[in-house]
Amino acid sequence: MNKLLFGRYIPQDSFVHHMDPRAKLVLSFLYVIVIFFANNWWIYLLMTLVAILSIWASKINFKLFVDGILPLVWIIAFTMLIQVFFGTGGHLYWQWGIFSITSLGILNAAYIFVRFTLIILISTLLTLSTSPIQISDAIESLLKPLAKIHFPVYEVALMLSIALRFVPTLMDETEAIMNAQRARGVDFGTGNIVNRIKKIISILIPLFVSAFNRAEDLATAMEARGYQGGAGRTKYRLLKWGTRDTIATLIYLLMTMIVFALRFF
């Protein structure tokens, strides 16, 4: 649990940390969208180089990103196995009933592994290099035109920033509850699937109770401070587009053009 880095913020004095959060948010979404158009190893190599360059520019230890991927390895592996045993096309290596292993299925499984890994790296980089307040301000700024059609821009930005802020808190609380249960003799690694599910219930109930209590305390604190949404509010932190944002945008746009060139030509 303590290796899950999504939602955590690590302050640094780096190129990425000093970027406008709007640029980081848009470029992260652009990267995730473009990677789904990748269909050969040259494109994946290019996007891997861009991800490594972005991580290097953040001055965050790469080992942290590896540790952040490890808790999600089983989900990636499960997705790969589905593709391997149910994928069709190419040379058939083995078949038994509805299960089969083909060359195209193995290739697609490898693509999925690289794709998921890169998406996790970029999304983790966004949260590690951008505080929840900055993400909230960026979302609010990008969605501001929708306020003209009475879209709740400020409320949506607030909800997303609170959700991001409390992801690591809930993970830490889950770890604390599990340690407390272990101290009382609960072993989460033994027993059949039914017994393990019953043991998980002993984690979920106090976790939900704690989450609801925390949400109520937060709501009370906001009401006590007179929070009224975004109407009439001023900003202490003003978002400014700088030279580094333009440079990063040009790099990602160049990457996008090369990807489509390699895909279609």
Summary of the structure (lengths in Angstrom):
residues: 265
radius of gyration: 22.2
end to end distance: 44.1
largest distance: 66.6
contacts: 728
relative contact order: 0.16
helix: 71%
strand: 3%
